[in-house]
């Protein structure tokens, strides 16, 4: 099993959760980040779908619940047969946007317009979803848009967190096409259109170098994914469940960690510098990671 070498420099604790990372700003300034020295982190081309028997739904059965700012909403926590379950706990990764009122009853409150993540836990099972907090205004519905980036040819790639897909626009006069993702919410690597599954992807960055590709902050999978120019999707970092790399915060010494143990929590931003190193906005952990692939 390949090991990852992590060097802890310092942890950037932000007052607000980081969403988008302009890499040049970090390279030019003296910002403090966690420096991750990485050696061969790619997992297998096709990995089994991580299954969970629980999921979060709105009262009317929708997978991305919407609540008006200032109001409460009782979520449905159901199993794979859509039957209600008990014995769960709820956690909010963005309490300034949406907070927990009564975990045992599935009750949440919308605080500020935007979107946050709610995670349900029952035993060893976890599942996360977006909660969209909006203000009713002239009948307009809430929209959640992912980020976009452009390749050297001018093509635009867009993350669609609601349809769990990556879109591509070759010509602004033509409709977008599906570039990656089956549309089914999940965490599955493989061929980009027929096999790969995403869950609420938000961050996106194109690295035009010959052996690189498109990096995705797969938010609800708590992972960083890569769409290679060979048309394969690979999971680079993240276990699929939210967590914090506590080993990085407990020692200034070099730490060895298994790639399958790397935990992120709802990352919403990813960027790549000219050397192929990656910056990750680990949103719900309020941290920035710099991943060194040299």
N, C-alpha and C positions, 0 to 999 in steps of 0.2 A: 504494500500500500504506500503510495507516495505521501510524503510529509510536506507540510508547508512550514516555512520559517517565518516567524513573525518577530519584527523588531518594534517594540513600543517606544515611540518618541514621546508624544503627549497626546492627550485626548482633547479634541475640540468640543467643548460642551457649549451648545448654542442656546440662546434665549428662546428662539423659535425653531421649529423642526425644519431642517434643511430640505429644500425641494429641488433646486436646480444648481448645477455646479459649472461655472465658467472656468475651465482649467487654467487658462492663461492668468487669471487673477491670482490663483494660488501659486503658480510658478513664479510670477513676478514679485509677489509680496512675501512677507515672512509669516504666513499663517501657520498655525499649529494643527497638525493632523496626526493621525495614527499611520505609521508607515508599515505596510505589510510586505515582507519579502517573500515572493511566491516562486515555487518551483514545480512546474507541471501540475496544474490544478485541474485540467479538464477531466471530466468524468466520462463514462462510456457514451457512445453515440446514442444508444437507445437505453433509457433507464425506465424501470417500472413506474407506473403511475402511483403516486402516493395517495392512498385512499383514506377517507375518513367517513365514518358513518353518521356524522352530525353536520348540520349546515344551518346557516342563519337566513331567515326569510322575513319579509315584511308581513303585516297582518293579512294582506291580500295575496301572499304567495310569491312576491317578486324577490329576485336575488340581490338587488341593490336598493335597499329601503330608502325612502325619502321622508324627512321630517322637517317641518317648518321651524325656523329659528325661534326659540322660546317655548316650544311645545315638547311634549313627551310622546314616546311611541313604544308600544309593547311588541317586541320582536317574537317571532316564532323560532324555536329551536327544535329541529326535527331530525329524524334519522333518514336513512337512504330510501325508506318507503314513505317519506313525508308524514311520519307519525310523531307526535310530540314526545320529547324526552325530558327527563328531569336529572338532577344531580350535576348540573353544569355551572360554570362561572363565566362571567363576561369581563373582558378587559378592553379599555379604550387606549389606543395608541396616540390619540389626538384629543385629549380632554378639553382643550380650548375650543374645539369644533363640536365634539359630541362627547357627552359624559354618561357614566353609569348612574342611574337612579336607584335601581334595585336589581342586583345581579341575578339573584335566584329566580326572580319573576321575568327577567329579560327586558326590563324597563330602561330606556335611555332617554336623554334629553338633548335636543339640538341647541347649541349655544351661539355659534357664529356661522355665517354662510361659508360654505366650502365642503370639503369631504375629508373624512377621517376613516380610520380602520377600527373595526370592532372584531375582537377575537373571542371565540367561545372555546372553552376547554372542558373536557370530561374524561377523567382518567388520563390515558396517554394520547387521546385524540384531540386535535385542534383544527379549527377552521376559521378563516377570516373573510370578511367582506367589507365593501365600502358602505358607509352611511353618508348619504347626500343631504346636507343641511342647506336649505334654501329659504328665501323670503318670497312669499307669493306676491307677484307684481304684474298686474295687467294680464293675468292668465298665462304667463310664460312659464314653461316647465324648466326644471333644472337640467343643466348639461355638465357633463364631466369630460374634459378633453385631456388627452395625453400630450406629451411633448413631440416635437418634430425635429428632424435634422436632414441635411442635404449631402448627397455624395458628390464626387468630383465631376460627374456628368451633368449635375443639376437636378437629378431625381430627388424627390422629397419622400421621406419615410415618416410615418405618423403612428404613434402608439394609440390604440383604441382600448381604453380600460373597461368599457362597458361590453363590447363584443369580444373581448379577449383575443384580439388580433393585431397584427402589424400591417398597416396599409402602405401602398406605394403610389406616388403620383409622378408619372413620367412627363406629362403634359398638363399644364394647369387648365387647358381647355377641355380635358377629358376627365371622366370620373376616376376616382381612386380604385385601385385593384387590391385584392387581398394578397399580401406578400408572404405572410406567415401566420400560422395558427388555424386550427380547424374551426374555431368559434366555440368549442366546448371548454368550459372552465376546468382547468386541471394543470398538472405538472408532468409533462411528458416530453422527452427529447426525441429527436429523430428528424426525418425529412420535413422541411419547413411547412409545406402546405397540407400534406396528407397525414402526418403523424403528430407534429408538435402542438402542444397545448400550453396556453398561458392563463394567468389569473390576474386580471386587473393591471396589465402593464402600463406604466406611466412614463418613465424615463427612457430616453433613446439617444444613442450617439453612434455615428458612422465613422469607422476607421478604414480609410481607403487603401491602406497598405496591402500588398498582394496576398498575404496569408492571414489577414485579419477579417473583419466583417462588421456586423451591426450589433452593438451591445444594448441590452434591454434591462431596465430595472423592473423586474417582474414583481410588482408591489405585493399583491396578495399571496404570492408564493414565497415572499421574503427571500428572494434570490436574485442573482445577476445571471442573465442568460446571454448567449452569443449565437447569432445567426451567421454562420460562416458563408463565404462565397462559394463553398462547395454545396450549398443548399441544406446543410445539416444544422440543427439547433442543438446546442450543448449547454448544460448547466455548469457555470463556472464557480459560483460561490453561493452558499445558502443551503440549509437543510430542508427548507419547505415549511418550517415552523418558526415563529418569532422567538428571538432571544438576543442576549447581549454577550459579547466576547469578554467575559469577566477576566480571563487570563491576561488580556492585554492591559487591564487596569490594575492588576495586583502586583506587577513586578516590572522592573526596568530591564530585566535580563531577557535574553533570547528565549522564546517559547516555541516548542514544537507542538503542532496540532494537526490532527487528521483532517483532510479536506471535507470529510462528511460531517465534521463537528462545527464547521463555521456557521455561526448564527447571525442573521440580520433581522431587522424588524421594520417591515414596510418600507423598503428603500424606494425613493421616488426620483432620484437623480443619478445619472451616470455620465462620465465624460472621460475621454482618452487624450493623452498628450502625444507629442510627436514621437516619443520613444515607445509607445504602446502601453504605457502605464495607465492605470485606471483610477479615477476618483469616484467614490461612491458616497452619495448622500443617504445615510442610514437614518431615515426620517424619524421614526418613532423612538430611536435610541439617541436622537439629537447629537449625532456624531458624523464626522467626515473620515473616510478611510482612503489612504493612498496605497494602491496595490502595485508593487514593483515586479514586473514579469521578466526582468533582465536575468 
